Amino acid sequence: MIRIEASPRPRVRVTGSLDGRTVRALFDAISHGSVVLDLSEVDEAKESAVMFLARLPRERCRLAACPRWLAWWLRRLRRNPAMGGAERS
């Protein structure tokens, strides 16, 4: 599930699974400007969704909260995008 909270810099909160549906909603949200992304309640993620997040420009999408396992995965992809990684589900 994704919830967008209106403010000068919208906050997008993702709950549960980070997957294709979520990525489409995130893409729509950032296409209107920069957002704060709260991933604190994500408990599973598809590799393609994590790769999408890793490629987002940091000036357009700032992470406000992120589980350790997901932050580690994003750091690894940002260092070497060709690595990919196993899906976490």
Rosetta blueprint (number, residue, H / E / L):
1 M L
2 I E
3 R E
4 I E
5 E E
6 A L
7 S L
8 P L
9 R L
10 P L
11 R E
12 V E
13 R E
14 V E
15 T E
16 G E
17 S E
18 L E
19 D L
20 G H
21 R H
22 T H
23 V H
24 R H
25 A H
26 L H
27 F H
28 D H
29 A H
30 I H
31 S L
32 H L
33 G L
34 S L
35 V E
36 V E
37 L E
38 D E
39 L E
40 S E
41 E E
42 V E
43 D E
44 E E
45 A E
46 K L
47 E H
48 S H
49 A H
50 V H
51 M H
52 F H
53 L H
54 A H
55 R H
56 L L
57 P L
58 R L
59 E L
60 R L
61 C E
62 R E
63 L E
64 A E
65 A E
66 C L
67 P L
68 R H
69 W H
70 L H
71 A H
72 W H
73 W H
74 L H
75 R H
76 R H
77 L H
78 R H
79 R H
80 N L
81 P H
82 A H
83 M H
84 G L
85 G L
86 A L
87 E L
88 R E
89 S L
